């Protein structure tokens, strides 16, 4: 079985309709300060949800 058609597939080519991350999104994903702030905010939200249930 030949896989000739798969050789021409490129990631993020015109055949794919997925969004590619921009430079700001890439920076936010790799910035440790932003990730730490996000971590704290998510943990506070979880504490609020858990405290409402108990």
VMD Tcl script that draws the C-alpha trace (Angstrom):
set ca {
  {0.00 0.00 0.00}
  {1.51 3.29 -1.09}
  {1.40 6.39 1.06}
  {2.07 8.79 -1.80}
  {-0.68 11.20 -0.78}
  {0.70 11.66 2.72}
  {4.04 13.00 1.51}
  {2.42 16.21 0.32}
  {0.69 17.04 3.62}
  {2.27 19.95 5.49}
  {1.32 21.18 8.92}
  {-0.56 24.49 8.84}
  {-1.00 24.31 5.08}
  {-4.00 25.63 3.16}
  {-5.77 22.26 3.47}
  {-6.10 22.63 7.25}
  {-8.66 24.96 8.77}
  {-7.22 25.03 12.30}
  {-6.09 28.34 13.72}
  {-2.38 28.81 14.21}
  {-1.26 30.67 17.35}
  {0.01 34.17 16.83}
  {3.14 35.63 18.38}
  {1.28 36.96 21.44}
  {-0.34 33.58 22.13}
  {3.02 31.83 21.77}
  {4.60 34.31 24.16}
  {1.82 33.90 26.74}
  {2.17 30.11 26.59}
  {5.89 30.26 27.33}
  {6.01 33.20 29.78}
  {6.56 31.82 33.28}
  {5.29 34.99 35.00}
  {2.00 34.86 33.11}
  {1.66 31.13 33.81}
  {2.22 31.72 37.54}
  {-0.45 34.44 37.63}
  {-2.87 32.18 35.74}
  {-2.12 29.34 38.16}
  {-2.96 31.52 41.16}
  {-6.20 32.80 39.59}
  {-7.37 29.30 38.68}
  {-6.59 28.04 42.20}
  {-8.55 30.91 43.76}
  {-11.52 30.08 41.53}
  {-11.32 26.43 42.57}
  {-11.19 27.39 46.26}
  {-14.32 29.50 45.81}
  {-16.18 26.63 44.15}
  {-15.10 24.12 46.80}
  {-15.93 26.48 49.67}
  {-19.47 26.98 48.29}
  {-20.08 23.23 48.29}
  {-18.97 22.66 51.89}
}
mol new
graphics top color blue
foreach p $ca { graphics top sphere $p radius 0.5 }
foreach p [lrange $ca 0 end-1] q [lrange $ca 1 end] { graphics top cylinder $p $q radius 0.2 }
display resetview
